[in-house]
């Protein structure tokens, strides 16, 4: 065989070999599906929150795609990852999702500490991480990068909405919070937002605290002799709630000290039944928002589970709707830069009504709800009764990133 022909044959063989070697990659990139990794605390201290988020996510994908679970002809494939509430595991699982599982986008996670560990992974792989429901301000603040979006509320939205609800002249406030990012960010935002009330004490306790005696005594000492309305504002997550201890001590009866807090999941609201009239601001309660998305969620959740949707179910659904809305706008294109451009400033309808991703830090601007607890014998929990909707424009949510 002439040298020219031998070279041509060799080049053809090499080309064929390369084609075979790259075929799986080409197939992976054009497989007619969109791969979504959901990293969340399926087990661990925030298990109840994580499971609700997963339920809401799947229901949201069903709702937003009209039951087809496809966008632009591409099948949505959800890959579940259990981070167990541990930052090192969450970080590793996200890298595996982006790298080995070829996830186009990721959603997660439940705990703020785990979410913070995951942020650099999204930047390393240059893929979007849609944070839901972790709330620490630093996620869309000083630890943020351009690949991070968040449908979940942040600590400032929690705290500032509660400040709007409670910040009145003649009110004295002390705070009780868990001593980690969630609690400290929340109190800082609350403190910064208070303009009329007086904040006299901040009490921080370990997240796993079960004996609240000493901490509550310090709160009593800080408030008992103050004139006017006296309030302990509580920022707490997890099963070991301090609410029952407050009730046992009868602080309002003995010292005129009221309790205030944000909303929570339904099992936690059982403790609120001991506090008729308790005020605060909530992210979500199924009976409050009046819109078609929430009506669908409530009706279908009752149909599937014979219970109402909960706090984090709405969050999972919001994340799903945001993702599908973005993919519809890109016609199924999962190119990260294109998705970022599409999602910045994007508005979308959720169980809470309209949310909008703020361009500067990709935090979803959203309403919160000023409520007062009422007792209804039909429910096992204290029912958050709407006083008024607090619109996004009423809350001065700081932009703390370095963009």
Beta strands, then each sheet from edge to edge (+ up, - down):
strand 1: 33-40
strand 2: 70-71
strand 3: 74-82
strand 4: 105-108
strand 5: 129-131
strand 6: 148-150
strand 7: 171-178
strand 8: 198-205
strand 9: 229-235
strand 10: 257-261
strand 11: 279-282
strand 12: 347-350
strand 13: 353-357
strand 14: 364-365
strand 15: 368-374
strand 16: 383-390
sheet 1: 2+ 3- 1- 4- 5- 6-
sheet 2: 8+ 7+ 9+ 10+
sheet 3: 11+ 15- 16+
sheet 4: 12+ 13- 14+
end
